[in-house]
Amino acid sequence: MEKNKIIWPVLIVVAAIGAFLGGQYYGENSVGTFEFEDVTEESDNYALRLDIIGEGDVLRNNEGNNYGGEDQIYDNGDNVFLTPLSKEGYYFESWTGCKAVFAASNTCWVSMDSSKSVLAVFNQEQ
Protein backbone atom coordinates (compact mmCIF):
# COMPACT_ATOMS: atom_id res chain seq x y z
CA MET A 1 0.00 0.00 0.00
CA GLU A 2 1.34 3.43 -0.88
CA LYS A 3 2.27 5.78 1.97
CA ASN A 4 0.02 8.60 0.67
CA LYS A 5 -3.04 6.37 0.85
CA ILE A 6 -2.35 5.76 4.55
CA ILE A 7 -1.25 9.27 5.55
CA TRP A 8 -4.25 11.24 4.14
CA PRO A 9 -6.95 9.42 6.14
CA VAL A 10 -4.88 9.85 9.30
CA LEU A 11 -4.25 13.51 8.47
CA ILE A 12 -7.95 14.14 7.93
CA VAL A 13 -8.86 12.56 11.27
CA VAL A 14 -6.17 14.56 13.09
CA ALA A 15 -7.26 17.80 11.38
CA ALA A 16 -10.92 17.14 12.16
CA ILE A 17 -10.19 16.51 15.84
CA GLY A 18 -8.04 19.63 16.00
CA ALA A 19 -10.70 21.71 14.27
CA PHE A 20 -13.37 20.38 16.63
CA LEU A 21 -11.29 21.07 19.74
CA GLY A 22 -9.96 24.45 18.59
CA GLY A 23 -6.35 23.30 18.45
CA GLN A 24 -3.76 22.91 15.72
CA TYR A 25 -4.20 21.41 12.31
CA TYR A 26 -1.52 20.13 10.01
CA GLY A 27 -1.86 20.23 6.25
CA GLU A 28 0.49 19.74 3.36
CA ASN A 29 3.12 22.46 3.78
CA SER A 30 1.11 24.28 6.44
CA VAL A 31 0.58 24.40 10.18
CA GLY A 32 -2.01 26.65 11.78
CA THR A 33 -3.73 27.40 15.04
CA PHE A 34 -7.02 29.05 15.74
CA GLU A 35 -9.45 30.06 18.46
CA PHE A 36 -13.12 30.82 18.18
CA GLU A 37 -14.06 34.48 18.35
CA ASP A 38 -15.51 35.30 21.77
CA VAL A 39 -19.27 34.98 21.31
CA THR A 40 -21.25 34.42 24.50
CA GLU A 41 -23.88 31.71 24.72
CA GLU A 42 -26.47 34.29 25.80
CA SER A 43 -26.26 36.00 22.42
CA ASP A 44 -28.13 35.09 19.26
CA ASN A 45 -24.90 35.17 17.24
CA TYR A 46 -22.49 32.35 16.58
CA ALA A 47 -19.03 32.04 15.01
CA LEU A 48 -18.35 29.84 12.00
CA ARG A 49 -14.70 28.92 11.51
CA LEU A 50 -13.62 27.67 8.08
CA ASP A 51 -10.21 26.08 7.64
CA ILE A 52 -8.74 24.79 4.40
CA ILE A 53 -6.11 22.10 3.88
CA GLY A 54 -4.51 22.02 0.44
CA GLU A 55 -5.02 24.42 -2.45
CA GLY A 56 -8.58 25.59 -2.96
CA ASP A 57 -11.14 28.23 -2.11
CA VAL A 58 -14.56 28.04 -0.49
CA LEU A 59 -17.50 30.24 -1.42
CA ARG A 60 -19.99 31.06 1.33
CA ASN A 61 -23.62 31.25 0.27
CA ASN A 62 -22.52 31.42 -3.39
CA GLU A 63 -20.81 34.76 -2.82
CA GLY A 64 -17.41 35.47 -4.32
CA ASN A 65 -15.63 35.43 -0.97
CA ASN A 66 -13.27 33.08 0.79
CA TYR A 67 -12.82 33.53 4.52
CA GLY A 68 -10.59 30.54 5.18
CA GLY A 69 -8.93 30.99 8.56
CA GLU A 70 -11.29 33.75 9.76
CA ASP A 71 -14.36 33.46 11.98
CA GLN A 72 -17.58 34.81 10.50
CA ILE A 73 -20.52 35.70 12.73
CA TYR A 74 -24.04 34.51 11.88
CA ASP A 75 -27.43 34.89 13.54
CA ASN A 76 -28.94 31.95 15.37
CA GLY A 77 -30.79 29.79 12.85
CA ASP A 78 -28.92 31.04 9.76
CA ASN A 79 -28.18 28.42 7.12
CA VAL A 80 -24.73 28.67 5.57
CA PHE A 81 -23.81 26.91 2.34
CA LEU A 82 -20.12 26.34 1.55
CA THR A 83 -19.03 25.39 -1.97
CA PRO A 84 -15.45 24.20 -2.70
CA LEU A 85 -13.46 25.48 -5.68
CA SER A 86 -10.25 23.57 -6.40
CA LYS A 87 -7.18 25.39 -7.65
CA GLU A 88 -5.29 24.10 -10.67
CA GLY A 89 -3.63 20.76 -9.98
CA TYR A 90 -5.89 19.99 -6.98
CA TYR A 91 -9.24 18.34 -6.40
CA PHE A 92 -11.73 18.64 -3.57
CA GLU A 93 -11.65 15.59 -1.29
CA SER A 94 -13.87 16.06 1.77
CA TRP A 95 -15.62 18.16 4.40
CA THR A 96 -15.62 17.84 8.17
CA GLY A 97 -18.20 19.59 10.35
CA CYS A 98 -21.16 19.83 7.93
CA LYS A 99 -24.74 19.06 8.87
CA ALA A 100 -25.16 17.66 5.34
CA VAL A 101 -23.28 17.61 2.02
CA PHE A 102 -25.07 17.93 -1.32
CA ALA A 103 -23.35 15.36 -3.53
CA ALA A 104 -23.93 17.02 -6.91
CA SER A 105 -21.98 20.17 -6.00
CA ASN A 106 -20.07 19.04 -2.86
CA THR A 107 -21.83 21.92 -1.09
CA CYS A 108 -21.65 21.78 2.70
CA TRP A 109 -24.68 22.89 4.72
CA VAL A 110 -24.17 24.31 8.22
CA SER A 111 -27.09 25.33 10.45
CA MET A 112 -25.96 28.00 12.91
CA ASP A 113 -27.42 26.98 16.27
CA SER A 114 -24.02 27.16 18.02
CA SER A 115 -20.45 28.11 17.13
CA LYS A 116 -19.09 25.69 14.52
CA SER A 117 -15.86 24.71 12.82
CA VAL A 118 -15.70 23.34 9.28
CA LEU A 119 -12.70 21.88 7.48
CA ALA A 120 -12.35 21.62 3.67
CA VAL A 121 -9.67 19.26 2.34
CA PHE A 122 -8.14 19.57 -1.15
CA ASN A 123 -5.63 17.03 -2.47
CA GLN A 124 -3.01 17.40 -5.17
CA GLU A 125 -3.74 15.52 -8.39
CA GLN A 126 -1.31 12.71 -9.11
C-alpha positions, 0 to 999 in steps of 0.5 A, a space after each residue: 500500500 502506498 504511503 500517501 493512501 495511509 497518511 491522508 486518512 490519518 491527516 484528515 482525522 487529526 485535522 478534524 479533531 483539532 478543528 473540533 477542539 480548537 487546536 492545531 491542524 496540520 496540512 500539506 506544507 502548512 501548520 495553523 492554530 485558531 481560536 473561536 471568536 468570543 461569542 457568548 452563549 447568551 447572544 443570538 450570534 455564533 461564530 463559524 470557523 472555516 479552515 482549508 487544507 490544500 489548495 482551494 477556495 470556499 464560497 460562502 452562500 454562493 458569494 465570491 468570498 473566501 474567509 478561510 482561517 477567519 471566523 464569521 458571525 451569523 445569527 442563530 438559525 442562519 443556514 450557511 452553504 459552503 461550496 469548494 473550488 479547487 485550484 489548478 492541480 488539486 481536487 476537492 476531497 472532503 468536508 468535516 463539520 457539515 450538517 449535510 453535504 449535497 453530492 452534486 456540487 459538494 456543497 456543505 450545509 451548516 445550520 448556525 445553532 451554536 459556534 461551529 468549525 468546518 474543514 475543507 480538504 483539497 488534495 493534489 492531483 497525481 
